[in-house]
Amino acid sequence: MTAGTEKCNTIIIEYDCDGNCSRITKQIKNILGQEYQNNNIYLLGIEFEIEEWICDSLKIKYSAKRRPAKALNDFEKEHAGKYRKDKLPSYSSKMDYNRLSKNKSFQAFLRLMEK
């Protein structure tokens, strides 16, 4: 097994912005201080929450009033039961990456992965 032997030189911190990325990003930068400025630490704010990637991919509509997790929960109630955070990995096989590639935060994520 070699996965643990390679050094990590980049850290990506993903966070849900709940509609206010500038405020949340500023708070995170203040908390990280010099660590953020002196290292390969990249911040990835998602406009609402990570569930928006799933919603965009599956064409599930959401808004500031009906957040992605709520929209996904409503969708699941209609089709498969209740949505739970621990089910996030199970969506990977259902994702339409062509649709998802139009999401700004996912595009930013892909750019970070290329570094």
C-alpha positions in Angstrom: 0.0 0.0 0.0 1.5 3.3 -1.1 -1.2 5.8 -0.5 0.2 6.8 2.9 3.8 7.3 1.8 3.4 10.3 -0.5 3.6 13.7 0.9 0.7 16.1 0.8 1.6 19.6 -0.3 -1.9 21.0 -0.8 -4.9 21.3 1.5 -8.3 22.2 0.2 -10.8 23.4 2.7 -14.4 23.1 1.4 -17.1 24.9 3.4 -20.8 25.7 3.0 -21.4 29.4 2.7 -25.2 29.4 3.4 -25.5 32.2 0.9 -22.8 34.5 2.3 -19.4 33.4 1.0 -17.6 36.7 1.5 -18.3 36.7 5.3 -17.6 33.0 5.8 -14.3 33.2 3.8 -13.2 36.2 5.8 -13.8 34.4 9.0 -11.9 31.3 7.9 -8.9 33.4 6.7 -8.9 35.2 10.1 -8.9 31.8 11.9 -6.1 30.4 9.7 -4.0 33.6 9.8 -0.4 33.0 8.7 -1.0 29.3 8.1 -3.3 30.3 5.2 -0.9 32.8 3.8 2.3 30.7 4.0 1.1 27.3 2.9 -0.6 25.7 0.0 -4.0 26.0 1.6 -6.9 26.7 -0.8 -10.4 27.7 0.3 -13.4 26.5 -1.6 -16.7 28.1 -0.6 -19.9 26.6 -1.9 -22.7 29.2 -2.3 -25.2 27.3 -0.2 -24.0 23.7 0.7 -22.4 20.7 -0.9 -25.8 19.2 -1.7 -26.1 21.9 -4.5 -23.7 19.7 -6.5 -26.1 16.8 -6.3 -29.1 19.0 -7.0 -27.5 20.6 -10.1 -26.4 17.3 -11.4 -29.9 15.7 -10.9 -31.8 18.8 -12.0 -33.4 19.3 -8.6 -34.4 22.9 -8.1 -33.3 24.8 -5.0 -33.1 28.4 -3.9 -32.1 30.6 -1.0 -35.5 29.8 0.6 -35.4 26.1 -0.2 -31.8 25.2 0.3 -30.2 22.2 -1.5 -30.4 19.8 1.4 -34.1 20.6 1.8 -34.7 20.2 -1.9 -32.8 16.9 -1.9 -34.7 15.7 1.1 -38.0 16.5 -0.7 -36.8 14.7 -3.8 -35.8 11.6 -1.7 -39.1 11.5 0.1 -40.8 11.3 -3.3 -38.5 8.6 -4.7 -36.5 6.7 -2.1 -37.1 7.8 1.5 -35.4 10.4 3.6 -32.2 12.1 2.7 -29.3 11.8 5.2 -25.8 13.4 5.1 -24.3 9.9 5.4 -25.8 9.1 2.0 -23.7 11.7 0.2 -21.2 9.1 -1.2 -24.0 7.0 -2.7 -24.9 9.8 -5.1 -21.6 9.6 -6.9 -22.8 6.9 -9.3 -26.0 8.9 -10.1 -24.3 12.2 -10.9 -24.4 13.7 -14.4 -21.0 15.3 -14.6 -21.8 17.3 -17.7 -24.5 19.1 -15.8 -22.4 19.4 -12.7 -19.5 20.9 -14.7 -21.7 24.1 -15.1 -21.6 24.7 -11.3 -19.2 27.5 -10.4 -17.9 25.9 -7.2 -17.4 22.5 -8.9 -15.4 24.3 -11.6 -13.3 25.9 -8.9 -12.8 22.5 -7.3 -11.7 21.0 -10.6 -9.2 23.8 -11.1 -7.8 23.2 -7.6 -7.4 19.5 -8.3 -5.3 20.3 -11.4 -2.7 22.2 -9.3 
